[in-house]
Amino acid sequence: MRIVYVLFAVVLLLFQASSGSADPLFPDTTECKNQGNFCRVGTCPPTFTVSGSCHGGLLRCCSK
């Protein structure tokens, strides 16, 4: 039974991903978040304006 626990630990270590290790899938999303903005589906909140797109144009980048 101990081998099951060891294998489980090894599998968890193999599939663990560290944050920021991969290339961003959507450069527009990275650019939006680097400017301190956020991505949102639909319209931006009343005090925010649309400053671009996110996720390849599927979402809106909202800025103050």
C-alpha positions as CSV (number, residue, x, y, z in Angstrom):
1,M,0.0,0.0,0.0
2,R,2.9,2.4,0.5
3,I,3.7,2.3,-3.2
4,V,0.3,3.8,-3.9
5,Y,1.1,6.8,-1.8
6,V,4.6,7.2,-3.3
7,L,3.1,7.0,-6.9
8,F,0.4,9.5,-6.0
9,A,3.1,11.9,-4.7
10,V,5.2,11.5,-7.9
11,V,2.1,12.0,-10.1
12,L,1.3,15.3,-8.2
13,L,4.9,16.5,-8.7
14,L,4.9,15.7,-12.4
15,F,1.7,17.6,-13.1
16,Q,2.3,20.5,-10.9
17,A,2.7,23.8,-12.8
18,S,4.4,26.8,-11.4
19,S,2.8,30.2,-12.0
20,G,4.3,32.2,-14.8
21,S,6.4,29.4,-16.2
22,A,4.5,29.1,-19.5
23,D,4.2,31.6,-22.3
24,P,0.9,33.5,-22.2
25,L,-1.7,32.2,-24.5
26,F,-3.2,35.6,-25.2
27,P,-0.7,38.6,-25.4
28,D,-3.6,41.1,-25.3
29,T,-4.7,39.7,-21.9
30,T,-1.2,40.0,-20.5
31,E,-0.9,43.6,-21.8
32,C,-4.2,44.5,-20.2
33,K,-3.3,43.1,-16.8
34,N,0.2,44.6,-16.9
35,Q,-1.4,48.1,-17.2
36,G,-3.4,47.4,-14.0
37,N,-6.7,46.8,-15.9
38,F,-9.0,43.8,-15.8
39,C,-10.8,41.6,-18.3
40,R,-14.6,41.2,-18.3
41,V,-17.4,39.6,-20.3
42,G,-19.9,42.1,-21.5
43,T,-19.9,45.8,-20.6
44,C,-17.5,47.4,-18.1
45,P,-18.8,48.7,-14.8
46,P,-20.2,52.3,-14.9
47,T,-17.0,54.0,-13.7
48,F,-14.7,52.1,-16.1
49,T,-14.1,52.4,-19.9
50,V,-13.1,49.9,-22.5
51,S,-9.4,50.2,-23.3
52,G,-8.9,47.1,-25.5
53,S,-9.7,43.4,-25.7
54,C,-8.7,40.3,-23.9
55,H,-8.5,36.5,-24.7
56,G,-8.2,37.2,-28.4
57,G,-11.0,39.6,-28.6
58,L,-13.6,37.6,-26.7
59,L,-13.5,39.8,-23.6
60,R,-13.1,43.5,-22.9
61,C,-10.2,45.2,-21.1
62,C,-11.7,47.7,-18.6
63,S,-9.7,50.6,-17.2
64,K,-10.5,53.3,-14.7
